[in-house]
Amino acid sequence: MKGFGSDNHSGIHPQLLVAISAANLDHAPAYGTDSWSENSLTIFKRIFGAEAQVHFVFNGTAANVLALKTVSQSFNSVFCSDISHLNQDECAAPEIMGGFKLLPLPSKDGKISIEALQKALIRRGDQHYPQASAVSLTQPTELGNCYSREELKAIIEWAHKENLFVHLDGARLVNACVYLDMTLAQMTTELGVDVVSFGGTKNGLLFGEAVIVLNKKLGENFKYQRKQLGQLPSKTRFIAAQFSEYLGTPLWQDIATHSLKMSQLLYQETKSIPGVEIRCEPQSNAVFAKIPQAWVKPLREKFFFYVWDENTFECRWMTSWDSTPHEIYEFANLLRQLSQNHFLPFPKGLQ
Ligand SMILES: Cc1ncc(COP(=O)(O)O)c(C=O)c1O
């Protein structure tokens, strides 16, 4: 069943499947020593800058844990938003596998502020207290909105002034780049981000994420830590071949542009339906909407999606590289029908 469950629910983009197939030749050396890996590294460096160190891993949780391990030790803490994937959806892997403490901060629309960071930056040098080493920002946030360029710049400058490193959880970074009309380098290297978890899976790859260490003073022990965490892919060529196709052609922009257009269409088609209360105009590939509880079941019988907040019935409708206008119109029609039935005037005589 197609729907708006997640960009993780869609399949592999056909162009990437072709890239995998093209790499499926003969034998090749393993563990990143093959020509596909070398080629993809050249592409990453072209995009993120010559200093970028790139390491492939299997999934986003591992990318976050390993990225943050480059900027923290066992006595460190990392600031993140209270609703971040790191804090809420990684089953304490950052603490257990990363070996550092997360310090979740109150967020507004998924974003943390300098004020909240400043307030939490306490007891530095106190041997009894976990020592803050980094700030982790999710771009776009878990609520689908984006930190503006100015917001990012201000937080990064503040963090560096306070001797904190900056990590970007960019599981969907390309979506933010397209929305904000920024290049990947403008969003990361040029702003001084130290380390990035760069996603692929949510934008059409079979699987594969890249940890991009941009600060040349970091990452010395990455390869050992990745191996220890079971994240060193042996047949690396199949991840590398996908990233080369994805980043070496306009594919990443095409996919992100399409899924943004589809979420904006979904927003336009549903925002005026009585009973639907949308959080804000989408800034990436997700629409967050409160609907009456009774609508969830009939809608989900045709189009799967997640209820994001079980108390308010705010739902997340997420588009993907393969979302179509047709299914959005169908979904909106279904919502309209439910709305009409819900707000049916009382029959005459009963008023
Ligand atoms: C913002 C964000 N970061 C990281 C991840 C990690 O993903 P994975 O499920 O691949 O570990 C996700 C997955 O949904 C995510 O939404």
The ligand as an ORCA input file, in Angstrom:
! r2SCAN-3c Opt
* xyz 0 1
  C      16.281     12.883     11.652
  C      16.700     11.445     11.603
  N      17.947     11.120     11.955
  C      18.380      9.863     11.921
  C      17.560      8.842     11.528
  C      18.159      7.461     11.593
  O      17.707      6.528     10.838
  P      17.907      4.950     10.882
  O      16.554      4.430     11.050
  O      18.502      4.687      9.544
  O      18.827      4.574     11.965
  C      16.223      9.119     11.155
  C      15.296      8.059     10.763
  O      14.121      8.185     10.680
  C      15.786     10.466     11.213
  O      14.538     10.797     10.893
*
